[in-house]
Amino acid sequence: MTDSPPPVIDRELLRRFGALTPRERDVAVLVASGLGNDEIAARMSVSPFTVKTHAVRAMTEVGARDRAQLVSFAFPAGLYP
């Protein structure tokens, strides 16, 4: 193994993700892992519409314009799937 430095956490993004509800945060992490709404819905035992609602609210709360930006924000905030 190589000695690599720990990842640098973006405190501002971490603060934004901290404002999410637990379900919104769970959805954001699963979106970041590459899952679609139907896959997330099956994992969380909710409807795809509920997943979409949580994802949109998470995007709004963290200031992401789309799912891709939500994913790009999740990693520097330390949210790893």
Secondary structure as the mmCIF struct_conf table of DSSP 4:
data_model
#
loop_
_struct_conf.conf_type_id
_struct_conf.id
_struct_conf.beg_label_comp_id
_struct_conf.beg_label_asym_id
_struct_conf.beg_label_seq_id
_struct_conf.end_label_comp_id
_struct_conf.end_label_asym_id
_struct_conf.end_label_seq_id
HELX_LH_PP_P HELX_LH_PP_P1 PRO A 5 ILE A 9
HELX_RH_AL_P HELX_RH_AL_P1 ARG A 11 GLY A 18
TURN_TY1_P TURN_TY1_P1 ALA A 19 ALA A 19
BEND BEND1 LEU A 20 LEU A 20
HELX_RH_AL_P HELX_RH_AL_P2 PRO A 22 ALA A 32
TURN_TY1_P TURN_TY1_P2 SER A 33 GLY A 34
HELX_RH_AL_P HELX_RH_AL_P3 ASN A 37 MET A 44
TURN_TY1_P TURN_TY1_P3 SER A 45 SER A 45
BEND BEND2 VAL A 46 VAL A 46
HELX_RH_AL_P HELX_RH_AL_P4 PRO A 48 VAL A 62
TURN_TY1_P TURN_TY1_P4 GLY A 63 GLY A 63
BEND BEND3 ARG A 65 ASP A 66
HELX_RH_AL_P HELX_RH_AL_P5 ARG A 67 ALA A 74
TURN_TY1_P TURN_TY1_P5 PHE A 75 GLY A 78
#
